[in-house]
Amino acid sequence: MSAPRASAAIRWRYEAADAHGAITRGEVDAATADEAVAALRRRALWVIDLTPADEAGTDGAAAPAPVGRTADGMVGGMADGIATRLQALWDRVGGGRDEALLVSTRTLATLLEAGVPLTRALAFAASGDTDPHWRAVFAGLQEAVARGESLSDAAARVPSLPPRYAPLLAAAEASGSMAATVDRLANDLEQRGALRARVQAALVYPTVLATASVLGTLVILVVVVPRFADLIADAGGTVPASTRALIALSDALARAGWWLVGAGVLGAAAVRQWLRDPRQRLRWHTARLHWPLTGRFEQEQAAAAYLSTLAVALESGVPLLRAMPLARGTVGNAALAARLTGAEAVVRDGGSVAQSLSGTLPPLAVRLLEAGEQGGALAPLARRAADAAAAQVQRLITRAVALIEPAMILGFGGVVGFVALALLQAIYGLNASSF
């Protein structure tokens, strides 16, 4: 009886680029697509397209049936679809999609600096092991450029790209500095990603602590207290006021808990609808700037985003009056955006950039911009101001976490202490009444 054979190899047609950017086409024998890609990588080829050939494999085995023809294939396809959706959701929440954009942009910048033509560099960026969304985006950009369109026009039609992407590419096309501009874009994405990662890392422990505190309180009120209330009712006797208040709160939560959840969802929807009015949104965003801790954090974070984009635009040769609205597009607070719009009007009328932004940006940033104007080095000083604002954001996060953590611990400890006191008073009361 012969030993079972290994998986039959099939033939794959490929389109790939070599180390010099030249596109090559051919066929390779491999059992799976991953093995085919690995074989081509060993030949210093980067796969752009890979499809099974129509003919049979080298050992006479028939080409595999398409996935989905059998029950196992259908189940596997459904599982892959669910996994893909979960991965996409995680990427949006955790910043994985932004990191994938950084990888594609960095790949494009590196190839352009090495002298690879734009269409071939875009093909490389579209064939990497990154997010499928960005692979499709860069593949579309490559097709548009191959048709004779400008890269900036093609990027302007992609809403998922950052707002500054297309204008900066247009400035690079006008000045002939495409490689340097894409490299600046990649550096900016990297710095923003690093700042976001530091903020998220600082908020992990407070978030876990808050979740545990809320869940622990709900378990006590919904599970523990009702059972204890039944024991007290069976035993009879006088119940202390603290215990009655605790039982009433637990009973209300058990009876109206789902109604409270529904009311919260409806309230959130009403607030969202209310904020669609530009005037109400402006009032809301203005009020947020005056909140303790979060207000200053929002101002510093907006300043870091604004200054970073302003620096990239100026370094790429974008005129100041075009760079300021471009940077304003990264500010999500409507009140700050309105102030920045006023600053643009002042500069358009011949005013100073630093003076127009005074009161909107941090004082250190204003002083750096003023020095840049006076010394004719606005772009590098704007970059230093952006770095200073990012460092300030990190310091604010560190201080806030240092305050929030003990406050949450004391709050949850106070809740547990109140519950324990109420239950112990009831137990002591029942023991006293039994004698």
Secondary structure, DSSP 8 states (H G I E B T S, - for coil): ---------EEEEEEEE-TTS-EEEEEEEESSHHHHHHHHHHTT-EEEEEEE-SS--TTS------TTSSHHHHHHHHHHHHHHHHHHHHHHHHTHHHHHHHHHHHHHHHHHHTT--HHHHHHHHHTSSS-HHHHHHHHHHHHHHHTT--HHHHHHT-TTS-TTHHHHHHHHHHHT-HHHHHHHHHHHHHHHHHHHHHHHHHHHHHHHHHHHHHHHHHHIIIIIHHHHHHHHHHH-S---HHHHHHHHHHHHHHHHHHHHHHHHHHHHHHHHHHTTSHHHHHHHHHHHTTSTTHHHHHHHHHHHHHHHHHHHHHHTT--HHHHHHHHHTT---HHHHHHHHHHHHHHHTT--HHHHHBTTB-HHHHHHHHHHHHHT-HHHHHHHHHHHHHHHHHHHHHHHHHHHHHHHHHHHHHHHHHHHHHHHHHHHHHHHHH-
